[in-house]
């Protein structure tokens, strides 16, 4: 998976989320794609930029990646 692929997935999850759920979708993205993010070795800020969202959301992506060790997607 490329940076562009991850950016597209995050863009979709963020902009297609229900009202008030956008940050939760960023966390979910981090959980779902933690392995791909780690394998790619790019910064979370770069992923946020590729998704067309504020780069400060890189922190929220990191939280999701960390949560991936403890949770699973239903």
C-alpha positions in Angstrom: 0.0 0.0 0.0 1.3 3.4 -0.9 1.1 6.8 0.8 -1.5 7.8 -1.8 -3.6 4.7 -1.0 -3.5 5.4 2.7 -4.4 9.0 2.1 -7.4 8.0 -0.1 -8.7 5.6 2.5 -8.4 8.2 5.3 -10.0 10.8 3.1 -13.0 8.6 2.5 -13.3 7.6 6.2 -13.0 11.2 7.3 -15.3 12.9 4.8 -17.9 10.2 4.7 -18.3 9.9 8.5 -21.4 10.8 10.3 -21.6 14.3 11.9 -19.4 14.3 15.1 -17.6 11.1 14.2 -14.7 12.3 12.1 -12.1 12.1 14.8 -13.3 8.6 15.7 -12.9 7.6 12.1 -9.3 8.8 12.2 -8.7 6.6 15.2 -10.4 3.7 13.4 -8.2 4.3 10.4 -5.2 4.0 12.6 -6.5 0.7 14.0 -7.4 -0.8 10.7 -4.3 0.2 8.8 -1.7 0.0 11.6 0.4 -2.7 9.9 0.3 -0.9 6.5 1.3 2.4 8.2 4.2 0.7 10.0 5.4 -1.2 6.8 5.3 2.0 4.8 7.4 3.9 7.3 6.0 7.3 6.6 5.0 9.9 9.1 1.4 10.2 10.3 1.6 13.9 9.3 2.3 12.9 5.7 -0.7 10.6 5.8 -2.9 13.4 7.0 -1.6 15.7 4.3 -2.2 13.0 1.7 -5.8 12.7 2.9 -6.4 16.4 2.6 -7.0 16.9 6.3 -5.2 19.1 8.8 -1.7 17.8 9.5 -2.4 18.1 13.3 -4.6 15.0 12.8 -1.3 13.0 12.6 -1.5 12.8 16.4 -4.9 11.2 16.1 -3.6 8.7 13.6 -0.9 7.8 16.0 -3.4 7.2 18.7 -5.3 4.7 16.5 -2.1 2.9 15.6 -1.2 2.5 19.3 -4.8 1.3 20.0 -4.4 -1.4 17.3 -2.3 -3.4 19.8 -5.3 -3.7 22.1 -8.5 -3.5 20.1 -10.1 -5.1 17.0 -12.6 -3.8 14.5 -16.0 -5.3 14.7 
